Amino acid sequence: MSIEKKKAELLTHKEQMRLINNELSVIDQEIITLKTIKNSLEEIEKLEEGTEILSQIGGGLYIKTKLKKNDEILINVGSNIIVVKSVQEAREFIEKQIRELNDLLVRLEMELQRQAIKVKDLQEEIEKLKK
């Protein structure tokens, strides 16, 4: 294989590494968000019904509301389908998502290592071809 093709392959693998690193950052943020939600569920469970709370309506906007029930959580399970779950079930739902994201992190980190090895090997091959 020519040195130009090796360099092109090297750039492709470096770009793959960059994309994987970006995805790892996004997943890390999602895990942090889910852990915050899990902690919020634990706090909601401790509140008395009728307690005034701030409810997020999106885009950084909140409204003051009164907690009507602290033992039921409405969960969007996809396609805008809302189901009612107990706080424990909601916590388990969040924990499952965290586990799935952690599994994905492991797979992506392994792929990142494979890409790094390929980059190193290609760099060595290019150096040999230059001599």
C-alpha positions in Angstrom: 0.0 0.0 0.0 1.3 3.5 -0.9 2.3 6.0 1.7 -0.6 8.3 0.6 -3.2 5.5 1.2 -1.7 4.8 4.6 -1.9 8.5 5.5 -5.5 8.6 4.3 -6.3 5.5 6.4 -4.5 7.2 9.4 -6.7 10.3 9.0 -9.8 8.1 8.9 -8.9 6.3 12.1 -8.0 9.6 13.8 -11.4 11.0 12.8 -13.1 7.9 14.2 -11.3 8.5 17.5 -12.5 12.1 17.6 -16.1 11.0 17.0 -15.9 8.3 19.7 -14.4 10.8 22.2 -17.3 13.2 21.4 -19.8 10.4 21.9 -18.1 9.4 25.2 -18.6 13.0 26.4 -22.2 13.0 25.5 -22.9 9.7 27.3 -21.0 11.0 30.4 -23.3 14.0 30.5 -26.4 11.8 30.1 -25.3 9.6 33.0 -24.7 12.7 35.1 -28.3 13.9 34.2 -29.8 10.5 35.0 -28.0 10.4 38.4 -29.4 13.8 39.2 -32.9 12.6 38.3 -32.4 9.5 40.5 -31.4 11.8 43.4 -34.4 14.0 42.7 -36.7 10.9 42.9 -35.3 10.1 46.3 -36.0 13.7 47.5 -39.5 13.8 46.1 -40.3 10.6 48.0 -39.4 12.5 51.3 -41.6 15.5 50.5 -45.1 15.7 51.9 -48.1 16.1 49.6 -49.0 19.7 49.1 -45.4 20.9 49.3 -44.6 23.7 46.8 -41.9 22.7 44.3 -40.5 24.0 41.1 -41.5 22.0 38.0 -39.4 22.4 34.8 -41.5 23.0 31.7 -38.5 23.0 29.3 -35.9 25.4 28.0 -34.7 26.4 31.5 -38.3 27.5 32.4 -39.9 26.6 35.7 -43.3 27.0 37.4 -44.2 26.8 41.0 -46.5 23.8 41.7 -47.8 21.8 44.6 -46.9 18.2 44.9 -50.2 16.3 44.6 -48.8 12.8 44.9 -45.3 11.8 45.9 -45.7 8.1 45.3 -46.3 8.1 41.5 -44.1 9.3 38.7 -45.2 9.9 35.1 -42.6 8.5 32.7 -42.3 9.1 28.9 -41.3 5.6 27.7 -40.9 6.7 24.1 -43.1 8.0 21.2 -44.7 10.4 23.8 -46.3 7.4 25.6 -46.6 8.3 29.3 -47.0 5.6 31.9 -47.6 5.9 35.7 -44.9 4.2 37.8 -44.2 4.1 41.5 -41.1 6.0 42.7 -39.3 2.7 43.1 -40.2 1.6 39.6 -39.1 5.0 38.3 -35.8 4.6 40.1 -35.3 1.1 38.6 -36.1 2.6 35.2 -33.4 5.2 35.6 -30.9 2.7 37.0 -31.5 0.5 34.0 -30.8 3.4 31.7 -27.6 4.2 33.6 -26.4 0.6 33.4 -27.1 0.5 29.6 -25.2 3.8 29.1 -22.3 2.4 31.3 -22.2 -0.7 29.1 -22.1 1.5 26.0 -19.3 3.5 27.5 -17.2 0.3 28.0 -17.8 -0.8 24.4 -16.9 2.7 23.1 -13.8 2.8 25.2 -12.7 -0.6 23.8 -13.3 0.6 20.3 -11.3 3.8 21.1 -8.4 1.6 22.2 -8.6 -0.5 19.0 -8.6 2.7 17.0 -5.6 4.0 18.9 -3.6 0.8 18.3 -4.5 1.1 14.6 -3.3 4.7 14.5 0.0 3.8 16.2 0.5 0.9 13.8 -0.2 3.1 10.8 2.2 5.8 12.0 4.9 3.2 12.4 4.2 1.8 8.9 4.3 5.4 7.4 7.6 6.0 9.1 9.1 2.8 7.7 7.9 3.7 4.2 9.5 7.2 4.4 13.0 5.5 4.9 
